[in-house]
């Protein structure tokens, strides 16, 4: 392996963990000293597992010496190079007993007297790090058996960093290199499975929701959020479904929902549900946006704009134009995971959701394409052209609701740009 490749590898490791810390478990300086000697070519978790068995039996230098090499190996056999490490721990403990009464010295001069044992540990580390540093020191003698597999592993790491999760190491050996290659393949298997879950999950919910759930950003008890809720419905869908073959109708809906989802996600929104011939979309959850009312209205205008192009396509298929109604309201809701443990989904609950649905229903009475509540219109900037205003009674509300018609943006809507 070339020096530049080694430098690149360790630079990558430093980027991943720039401030490494130990998680070794200990309660006395001697326990820490033993744990450090055992930690060569072993994880902190593996060392802690071994010392949890060892320390209740022997956790002083005298007790370890009495235990002997064979007795010590029974407790640390689960970690790498345990034969060599057992001898080193016994030698270290005997030195502490003979020269320091079994205690870890607290002076620099006394600690420096332990340097030969520290040198032994450093040599164990060199041997144990998959032969990488060993290959650099031993050189040509082991080049054919070590350098080529290491170069393959480095190439594999580069492929994975580029996003190629199909790569697998083909190293089949029964030494440290074989163990590392097997661990590398298991790691990539896990990454590939996670991406598959994320991709599959994203087909049933939006990618924002999938990401929030998989990364644990959705509190189990829910959270209070101010959001904007959009409901959309196709007018005359019942009669349309009577005229069209079910397969044709399903294809039409998929074409329509493709445009709706694109318009919603272009504004950072989430399509929460497909409601037969309509959708419910959220803006401001799970990803918070301070301007969620304007995003929701721009998404509605984007749906209308995209519908014009879809209607032209449908006309070529001999299908009449679709007409829709969109209602939007904003308010406080509780957002979180809803349902039993074996069947949950991300959702929002609150009066704001019900009122948004009622506003959409009013579009039929007013023969309007987009209606928003006064709570929404009050937060819209001057770039939105508004139309008629009405105060109307809605089902489930004792007080009338004021709604405002949205006509257009003063500038064309770009429903394909980033949020």
C-alpha positions in Angstrom: 0.0 0.0 0.0 1.4 3.4 -1.0 2.1 6.0 1.7 -0.5 8.4 0.1 -3.2 5.7 0.4 -2.4 5.1 4.1 -2.5 8.8 4.8 -5.8 9.0 3.0 -7.2 6.1 5.0 -6.3 7.6 8.4 -7.4 11.1 7.3 -10.8 9.6 6.6 -10.9 7.9 10.0 -10.0 11.2 11.7 -12.9 12.9 9.8 -15.3 10.2 11.1 -14.1 10.5 14.7 -11.9 13.6 15.3 -12.1 13.4 19.1 -11.9 9.7 20.2 -12.6 8.9 23.8 -12.3 5.7 25.8 -15.3 3.9 27.2 -13.2 1.4 29.2 -14.8 0.6 32.5 -12.6 0.9 35.6 -12.7 2.0 39.2 -9.0 2.0 40.2 -5.8 3.0 38.4 -4.8 -0.6 38.3 -8.0 -1.7 36.6 -7.5 1.1 34.0 -3.9 -0.1 33.4 -5.1 -3.7 32.9 -7.9 -2.5 30.6 -5.5 -0.5 28.4 -3.2 -3.5 28.0 -6.2 -5.7 27.0 -7.6 -3.1 24.5 -5.1 -3.8 21.7 -7.0 -5.2 18.8 -10.2 -5.2 20.8 -13.2 -2.9 21.2 -13.9 -1.1 24.5 -17.1 -3.1 24.7 -15.2 -6.4 24.3 -12.7 -5.4 27.0 -15.4 -4.3 29.4 -17.2 -7.6 28.9 -14.0 -9.5 29.8 -13.1 -7.3 32.8 -16.7 -7.6 34.2 -15.9 -11.3 34.5 -12.4 -10.8 35.8 -12.5 -7.9 38.3 -15.0 -9.6 40.8 -12.5 -12.4 41.1 -9.2 -10.5 40.9 -8.8 -6.7 40.5 -5.4 -6.2 42.2 -1.9 -6.9 41.1 -1.4 -9.6 43.8 -4.6 -11.3 43.0 -3.8 -11.3 39.2 -0.3 -12.8 39.9 -1.9 -15.5 42.0 -4.4 -16.2 39.2 -1.6 -17.0 36.8 -1.4 -17.0 33.0 -3.7 -19.9 32.5 -6.2 -18.7 35.1 -6.3 -15.2 33.6 -6.8 -16.6 30.0 -10.1 -18.1 31.1 -11.5 -14.7 31.8 -10.1 -12.8 28.7 -10.4 -15.5 26.1 -13.2 -13.5 24.3 -10.8 -10.8 23.1 -8.1 -11.0 20.4 -4.5 -12.1 21.2 -5.6 -13.2 24.7 -2.5 -15.5 25.1 0.0 -12.7 24.6 -2.1 -10.2 26.6 -2.4 -12.7 29.6 1.4 -13.0 29.7 1.8 -9.2 29.6 -0.8 -8.5 32.3 0.9 -11.1 34.6 4.3 -9.6 33.9 3.0 -6.1 34.6 1.3 -7.2 37.8 4.4 -9.0 39.0 6.5 -5.9 38.3 4.1 -3.8 40.3 4.1 -6.2 43.2 7.9 -6.5 43.3 8.7 -2.9 42.9 5.7 -0.9 44.1 3.9 -3.1 46.6 1.1 -3.9 44.1 0.2 -0.2 43.5 0.3 1.8 40.3 3.1 4.3 40.8 2.2 8.0 40.9 5.6 9.5 40.0 6.9 10.0 36.5 10.1 8.2 37.1 8.4 5.1 38.4 5.9 5.2 35.5 8.7 5.4 33.0 10.1 2.2 34.5 7.1 0.5 32.9 8.1 1.6 29.4 9.2 -1.9 28.3 5.7 -3.2 28.9 4.2 -0.3 27.1 6.5 -1.1 24.2 5.2 -4.6 24.1 1.6 -3.3 24.0 2.5 -1.0 21.1 3.9 -4.0 19.2 0.6 -5.8 19.8 -1.3 -2.9 18.4 0.9 -2.9 15.3 0.3 -6.6 14.8 -3.4 -6.4 15.6 -4.4 -3.5 13.2 -5.2 -5.9 10.4 -1.5 -6.1 9.4 -1.7 -2.6 8.0 1.2 -1.1 10.0 2.9 -4.5 10.0 2.9 -4.6 6.2 4.6 -1.1 6.2 7.3 -2.3 8.7 7.9 -5.8 7.5 7.9 -4.7 3.8 8.6 -6.8 0.8 8.6 -10.1 2.7 4.8 -10.0 3.4 3.8 -7.8 0.5 2.2 -10.5 -1.6 0.0 -11.8 1.3 -1.0 -8.5 3.0 -0.7 -5.5 0.7 -3.0 -6.7 -2.0 -5.9 -7.6 0.3 -5.5 -4.2 2.1 -5.6 -2.4 -1.2 -8.8 -4.3 -2.0 -10.3 -3.2 1.3 -9.3 0.4 0.7 -10.9 0.2 -2.8 -14.0 -1.2 -1.2 -14.2 1.7 1.3 -13.9 4.1 -1.6 -16.7 2.4 -3.4 -19.0 2.5 -0.4 -18.2 6.2 0.2 -19.3 6.8 -3.4 -22.6 5.2 -2.6 -22.0 1.8 -4.2 -23.6 -0.6 -1.7 -23.3 -3.5 -4.0 -19.6 -3.9 -3.4 -18.4 -6.9 -1.4 -14.9 -8.0 -0.4 -13.9 -11.4 -1.8 -11.1 -11.9 0.7 -11.5 -15.4 2.2 -8.8 -16.0 4.9 -8.8 -17.3 8.5 -6.7 -14.5 10.0 -7.2 -10.9 11.0 -7.5 -9.8 7.4 -10.3 -12.3 6.8 -12.1 -11.1 10.0 -11.9 -7.5 8.8 -13.1 -8.4 5.3 -16.1 -10.3 6.8 -16.8 -7.4 9.1 -16.6 -5.0 6.2 -19.1 -7.1 4.2 -21.5 -7.3 7.2 -21.3 -3.5 7.6 -22.1 -2.9 3.9 -25.0 -5.5 4.2 -26.4 -3.4 7.1 -26.0 -0.1 5.1 -27.7 -1.7 2.1 -30.6 -3.0 4.2 -31.0 0.4 5.8 -31.2 2.1 2.4 -33.7 -0.6 1.2 -35.9 0.1 4.3 -35.6 3.8 3.7 -36.4 3.5 0.0 -39.3 1.1 0.7 -40.6 3.2 3.5 -40.4 6.3 1.3 -42.8 4.6 -1.2 -45.5 4.4 1.4 -44.8 7.8 3.2 -43.0 10.9 2.1 -39.2 10.8 2.2 -39.2 13.6 4.9 -41.5 11.5 7.1 -39.4 8.4 6.5 -36.2 10.2 7.3 -37.7 11.7 10.5 -39.0 8.3 11.7 -35.8 6.4 10.9 -33.5 9.0 12.6 -35.7 9.2 15.7 -36.8 12.8 15.2 -40.5 12.0 15.8 -41.2 12.0 19.6 -43.3 8.9 20.6 -45.6 11.1 22.7 -46.1 13.6 19.8 -45.3 17.3 19.7 -47.3 20.4 19.3 -46.7 22.1 15.9 -48.2 25.1 14.0 -48.8 23.8 10.5 -50.7 24.5 7.4 -53.0 21.7 6.1 -54.1 21.4 2.5 -57.0 19.3 1.3 -57.7 18.7 -2.4 -60.6 17.0 -4.2 -61.5 16.2 -7.8 -64.9 17.5 -8.7 -67.3 15.1 -10.4 -65.1 12.1 -9.7 -68.1 9.8 -9.0 -69.6 10.3 -12.5 -66.1 10.0 -14.0 -65.5 6.7 -12.3 -68.8 5.4 -13.7 -67.7 6.2 -17.3 -64.1 4.9 -17.2 -62.7 1.4 -17.0 -61.2 0.8 -13.6 -57.7 0.3 -15.1 -58.0 3.5 -17.0 -59.3 5.3 -13.9 -56.4 4.0 -11.8 -53.9 5.2 -14.4 -55.5 8.6 -14.5 -55.3 8.9 -10.7 -51.7 8.0 -10.7 -50.9 10.6 -13.4 -52.8 13.2 -11.4 -51.2 12.3 -8.0 -47.8 12.4 -9.6 -48.4 16.1 -10.4 -49.9 16.8 -7.0 -47.0 15.2 -5.1 -44.4 17.1 -7.2 -46.1 20.4 -6.5 -46.4 19.7 -2.8 -42.9 18.5 -2.3 -41.5 21.4 -4.4 -42.6 23.6 -1.5 -41.3 21.3 1.3 -44.7 19.8 2.0 -45.6 16.2 2.8 -48.5 14.3 1.2 -50.0 12.7 4.3 -52.8 10.7 2.8 -54.3 9.9 -0.6 -58.1 10.2 -0.1 -59.5 8.4 -3.0 -59.6 11.2 -5.5 -57.8 13.8 -3.3 -54.9 14.3 -0.9 -54.2 15.7 2.5 -50.9 17.5 2.7 -48.9 19.1 5.6 -46.6 22.0 5.6 -44.5 22.6 8.7 -44.2 19.0 9.9 -42.2 17.0 10.3 -39.8 19.6 8.8 -40.6 23.0 10.4 -40.9 26.0 8.1 -41.8 29.5 9.5 -43.4 30.4 6.2 -45.6 27.3 5.9 -48.8 29.2 5.1 -47.2 30.7 1.9 -45.7 27.4 1.0 -49.1 25.7 1.2 -50.7 28.3 -1.0 -47.8 28.2 -3.5 -48.2 24.4 -3.6 -52.0 24.8 -4.4 -51.2 27.2 -7.2 -48.5 24.7 -8.4 -51.1 21.9 -8.5 -53.5 24.1 -10.6 -50.6 25.0 -12.9 -49.6 21.4 -13.4 -53.2 20.3 -13.9 -53.4 22.4 -17.0 -50.6 20.4 -18.6 -52.2 17.1 -17.4 -55.6 18.1 -18.9 -53.9 18.6 -22.3 -52.5 15.0 -22.1 -55.9 13.6 -21.0 -57.5 15.3 -23.9 -55.3 13.4 -26.3 -56.5 10.2 -24.6 -60.1 11.2 -25.1 -60.7 12.1 -21.4 -62.3 15.4 -20.4 -60.5 17.9 -18.2 -60.3 17.4 -14.5 -61.5 20.2 -12.1 -60.4 20.4 -8.5 -61.0 22.3 -5.3 -58.3 23.1 -2.8 -58.9 24.2 0.8 -56.1 25.4 3.2 -56.2 26.3 6.9 -53.4 26.8 9.5 -53.4 26.2 13.2 -51.9 24.2 16.1 -51.9 20.4 15.9 -50.3 17.5 17.7 -48.0 15.6 15.3 -46.6 12.2 15.9 -46.9 8.4 15.4 -50.5 7.3 15.6 -51.8 3.7 15.9 -51.0 0.5 17.8 -47.4 -0.8 18.1 -47.8 -3.2 15.1 -49.4 -0.7 12.8 -48.5 3.0 13.2 -48.3 6.0 10.9 -47.2 9.6 11.1 -50.2 11.9 11.5 -51.6 15.1 13.0 -54.7 15.6 15.1 -56.5 18.8 16.0 -59.3 21.1 15.1 -57.2 22.7 12.4 -57.3 19.5 10.4 -61.1 19.3 10.5 -61.5 23.0 9.5 -59.1 22.6 6.5 -61.3 19.8 5.2 -64.4 22.0 5.7 -62.8 24.9 3.8 -62.1 22.6 0.9 -65.8 21.6 0.9 -66.8 25.2 0.6 -65.0 25.5 -2.8 -68.0 23.7 -4.4 -70.5 26.2 -2.9 -68.4 29.2 -4.0 -67.3 27.7 -7.3 -63.8 28.5 -6.4 -60.6 26.5 -7.2 -58.6 27.6 -4.1 -60.1 28.8 -0.8 -58.1 29.6 2.3 -59.1 30.6 5.8 -58.7 34.1 7.1 -55.9 32.7 9.3 -54.0 31.8 6.1 -54.7 35.0 4.0 -53.6 37.2 6.9 -50.1 35.7 6.6 -49.8 36.0 2.8 -47.5 38.6 1.4 -48.3 41.0 -1.4 -47.2 38.6 -4.1 -50.5 36.7 -3.9 -53.6 37.9 -5.8 -56.7 37.3 -3.8 -60.3 37.3 -4.9 -63.7 37.0 -3.3 -64.2 36.8 0.5 -67.1 35.1 2.2 -68.3 34.3 5.7 -70.0 30.9 5.8 -71.3 28.3 8.2 -69.5 25.0 8.1 -70.5 21.6 9.6 -69.3 21.1 13.1 -68.7 24.8 13.8 -71.1 27.0 15.8 -69.5 30.2 14.4 -69.2 31.0 10.7 -65.8 30.8 9.0 -64.3 33.5 6.9 -62.7 32.3 3.7 -60.8 34.0 0.9 -60.3 33.0 -2.7 -56.7 32.8 -4.0 -56.4 33.6 -7.7 -52.7 33.5 -8.5 -49.3 34.7 -7.8 -48.2 38.1 -9.1 -45.3 36.1 -10.7 -45.6 32.7 -12.3 -45.4 29.7 -10.0 -42.4 27.5 -10.3 -43.6 24.2 -8.9 -40.5 22.3 -9.8 -37.8 24.3 -8.0 -36.3 23.4 -4.6 -38.1 24.4 -1.4 
